[in-house]
Amino acid sequence: MKVETVELSMDDIQNIKDAVRERRPVNFYCYTLTLEQKQRFQNILNVFLKECDESYLFNCLSYCLFELLDNASKANAKRIFFKEQNLNINDAGDYASGMKNFKDNLSDNTQHYKDELEAGKLQVHLQLSANDVISLSVSNNTKITDAEAKRIHDKIEKTRGYENVADAFADIDQTEGSGLGIITIVIMLRKLGLSMDCLKFSTTEDETVATIEIPKHLLKDAEELMEL
């Protein structure tokens, strides 16, 4: 289903509930991530977790969801920006040069990127599923570069030495902004008693996928930790 309004229709709600009961994934799509679309995705997650009887995960997973959705949306827009600037996104020099202006350009030209994303069919895809694992997957249909993949891997590895988000400030990579988003996700999952393996990134020639997978047998311990 394509994201269009903040409020979920009765059909949307029933589809999510049926998907959980039937142990099949439910899918939602958008091109640009507006505030209204973020609120709609939040409503989707809320219905999903309630039907899974895991509502206590909402605060944690809604933060994680927004971070992954934002990353996916910006990744698609970044490809448009680099193409229009005649910059090679796989070249270290071009990448560093482009990233100096990308965020401001994106902020100043919202409608342009909306039009270009839709014209190029560059979507953000949310998939939720609940079998033996609660799974939240966010993908965008552009390939991540080797350098971007390394930055993500390095951020995740650095969290091994952090007790909390405050510990991360001295080490963050400023190239992509604050760099705290993925680090915060890992720390939040860890505070639920989950390992870093619960957050996974993969890429093909056609898409990049970020997935949070929480085995249901760990959820009882997670709920107890949330209550502490």
C-alpha positions as CSV (number, residue, x, y, z in Angstrom):
1,M,0.0,0.0,0.0
2,K,1.2,3.5,-0.8
3,V,1.3,6.0,2.0
4,E,-1.1,8.9,1.4
5,T,-2.8,10.0,4.6
6,V,-1.8,10.2,8.3
7,E,-4.9,8.3,9.5
8,L,-5.2,4.6,8.7
9,S,-8.4,3.4,7.0
10,M,-10.4,0.5,8.5
11,D,-9.1,-1.5,5.5
12,D,-5.5,-0.7,6.4
13,I,-6.0,-1.6,10.0
14,Q,-7.7,-4.9,9.1
15,N,-5.0,-5.7,6.6
16,I,-2.3,-5.3,9.3
17,K,-4.2,-7.4,11.8
18,D,-4.9,-10.1,9.2
19,A,-1.2,-10.2,8.2
20,V,-0.2,-10.8,11.8
21,R,-2.7,-13.5,12.4
22,E,-1.9,-15.2,9.1
23,R,1.9,-14.9,9.7
24,R,2.5,-13.0,6.5
25,P,4.3,-9.7,5.8
26,V,2.5,-6.4,5.3
27,N,4.0,-3.8,3.0
28,F,3.8,0.0,2.7
29,Y,5.5,2.4,0.3
30,C,6.3,6.1,-0.1
31,Y,8.5,8.3,-2.2
32,T,9.3,11.2,0.1
33,L,9.2,11.1,3.9
34,T,7.1,14.0,5.0
35,L,6.0,14.6,8.6
36,E,2.6,13.3,7.7
37,Q,4.1,10.1,6.3
38,K,6.2,9.6,9.3
39,Q,3.1,9.9,11.5
40,R,1.3,7.3,9.3
41,F,4.2,4.9,9.5
42,Q,4.1,5.4,13.3
43,N,0.3,4.5,13.3
44,I,1.1,1.4,11.2
45,L,3.7,0.3,13.7
46,N,1.4,0.9,16.6
47,V,-1.4,-1.3,15.1
48,F,1.1,-4.0,14.2
49,L,2.7,-4.2,17.7
50,K,-0.6,-4.2,19.4
51,E,-1.8,-7.1,17.3
52,C,1.5,-8.9,18.1
53,D,0.8,-8.1,21.8
54,E,4.2,-6.4,22.0
55,S,3.2,-2.8,22.5
56,Y,5.9,-2.1,25.0
57,L,8.4,-2.2,22.1
58,F,6.7,0.8,20.4
59,N,8.9,3.6,21.8
60,C,12.1,1.8,20.9
61,L,11.0,0.6,17.5
62,S,9.3,3.8,16.5
63,Y,12.7,5.6,16.9
64,C,14.5,2.9,15.0
65,L,11.9,3.0,12.3
66,F,12.1,6.8,11.8
67,E,15.9,6.6,11.6
68,L,15.9,3.8,9.0
69,L,13.1,5.5,7.0
70,D,15.0,8.8,7.0
71,N,18.3,7.1,5.9
72,A,16.5,5.3,3.1
73,S,14.7,8.4,1.8
74,K,17.9,10.4,1.9
75,A,19.9,7.7,0.1
76,N,17.5,7.8,-2.8
77,A,17.6,11.6,-3.0
78,K,21.4,11.5,-2.7
79,R,21.6,9.5,-6.0
80,I,19.6,12.2,-7.8
81,F,21.7,14.9,-6.4
82,F,25.0,13.3,-7.4
83,K,23.7,12.6,-10.9
84,E,22.5,16.2,-11.3
85,Q,25.9,17.5,-10.1
86,N,27.8,15.2,-12.4
87,L,29.6,13.7,-9.4
88,N,30.6,10.0,-9.1
89,I,29.1,8.7,-5.9
90,N,31.7,5.9,-5.9
91,D,34.7,8.3,-6.0
92,A,36.0,9.3,-2.6
93,G,36.8,12.9,-3.7
94,D,33.5,13.4,-5.5
95,Y,31.6,11.9,-2.5
96,A,33.3,14.3,0.0
97,S,32.7,17.3,-2.2
98,G,29.0,16.4,-2.9
99,M,28.2,15.7,0.8
100,K,29.2,19.3,1.7
101,N,26.2,20.6,-0.1
102,F,23.7,17.7,-0.3
103,K,21.7,18.3,2.9
104,D,21.2,22.0,2.2
105,N,20.3,21.3,-1.4
106,L,17.8,18.7,-0.3
107,S,16.2,21.0,2.3
108,D,16.0,23.9,-0.2
109,N,14.5,21.9,-3.0
110,T,11.9,19.6,-1.4
111,Q,9.4,19.7,-4.3
112,H,12.1,19.1,-6.9
113,Y,13.3,15.9,-5.1
114,K,9.7,14.8,-4.6
115,D,9.1,15.1,-8.3
116,E,12.3,13.4,-9.3
117,L,11.9,10.5,-6.8
118,E,8.4,9.8,-8.2
119,A,9.6,10.1,-11.8
120,G,12.4,7.7,-11.1
121,K,10.2,5.4,-9.1
122,L,12.7,5.6,-6.2
123,Q,10.6,4.3,-3.3
124,V,11.0,3.6,0.4
125,H,9.5,0.3,1.3
126,L,8.5,-0.7,4.9
127,Q,7.8,-4.4,5.5
128,L,6.5,-5.7,8.9
129,S,6.2,-9.4,9.7
130,A,5.6,-11.5,12.8
131,N,6.4,-15.2,12.7
132,D,8.9,-16.6,15.2
133,V,10.6,-13.3,14.7
134,I,9.3,-9.7,14.9
135,S,10.8,-8.2,11.8
136,L,10.9,-4.5,10.7
137,S,12.5,-4.0,7.3
138,V,13.1,-0.7,5.5
139,S,14.5,-0.7,1.9
140,N,15.2,1.8,-0.8
141,N,15.7,0.8,-4.4
142,T,19.3,2.1,-4.8
143,K,22.5,0.3,-4.2
144,I,24.7,1.4,-1.2
145,T,28.3,2.2,-2.1
146,D,31.2,0.2,-0.6
147,A,32.3,3.4,1.3
148,E,28.8,3.9,2.8
149,A,28.6,0.2,3.8
150,K,32.0,0.5,5.5
151,R,30.8,3.6,7.4
152,I,27.8,1.8,8.7
153,H,29.8,-1.2,9.7
154,D,32.3,1.0,11.5
155,K,29.6,2.8,13.4
156,I,28.0,-0.5,14.5
157,E,31.4,-1.9,15.6
158,K,32.2,1.3,17.6
159,T,29.1,0.7,19.7
160,R,30.9,-2.2,21.4
161,G,32.8,0.4,23.4
162,Y,29.8,2.6,24.3
163,E,27.7,2.4,27.4
164,N,25.2,5.1,26.2
165,V,24.7,7.6,23.4
166,A,26.7,10.3,25.2
167,D,29.8,8.1,24.9
168,A,29.5,8.3,21.1
169,F,29.9,12.0,20.6
170,A,33.7,12.0,20.5
171,D,33.9,9.4,17.8
172,I,31.1,10.1,15.4
173,D,31.8,10.6,11.7
174,Q,30.5,14.0,10.6
175,T,30.5,13.2,6.9
176,E,26.8,12.1,6.9
177,G,25.7,14.4,9.7
178,S,25.7,13.6,13.4
179,G,26.2,9.9,12.8
180,L,24.3,9.1,15.9
181,G,21.3,7.5,14.4
182,I,22.5,4.0,13.7
183,I,24.6,4.0,16.9
184,T,21.5,4.9,18.9
185,I,19.6,2.1,17.3
186,V,22.2,-0.4,18.3
187,I,22.5,0.9,21.9
188,M,18.7,0.9,22.3
189,L,18.4,-2.7,21.1
190,R,21.3,-3.7,23.4
191,K,19.4,-2.2,26.3
192,L,16.6,-4.6,25.4
193,G,19.0,-7.4,25.9
194,L,19.4,-7.9,22.2
195,S,22.7,-8.4,20.3
196,M,24.0,-6.3,17.4
197,D,23.1,-9.1,15.1
198,C,19.5,-8.0,15.4
199,L,20.3,-5.1,13.1
200,K,21.3,-6.2,9.6
201,F,22.1,-4.4,6.4
202,S,22.3,-5.9,2.9
203,T,22.4,-4.7,-0.6
204,T,22.0,-5.9,-4.2
205,E,22.3,-4.1,-7.5
206,D,18.7,-2.9,-7.1
207,E,18.2,-2.1,-3.5
208,T,19.5,-1.6,0.0
209,V,17.8,-3.2,3.0
210,A,18.0,-2.5,6.7
211,T,16.3,-5.0,8.9
212,I,15.7,-5.3,12.7
213,E,14.9,-8.9,13.7
214,I,13.8,-9.7,17.2
215,P,13.4,-13.4,18.0
216,K,10.1,-13.9,19.9
217,H,11.8,-16.1,22.5
218,L,13.8,-13.1,23.6
219,L,10.9,-10.8,24.0
220,K,9.9,-11.9,27.6
221,D,13.4,-10.8,28.8
222,A,13.1,-7.6,26.7
223,E,9.8,-6.7,28.4
224,E,11.3,-7.2,31.8
225,L,14.2,-5.0,31.0
226,M,11.9,-2.3,29.8
227,E,10.1,-2.3,33.1
228,L,13.3,-1.8,35.1
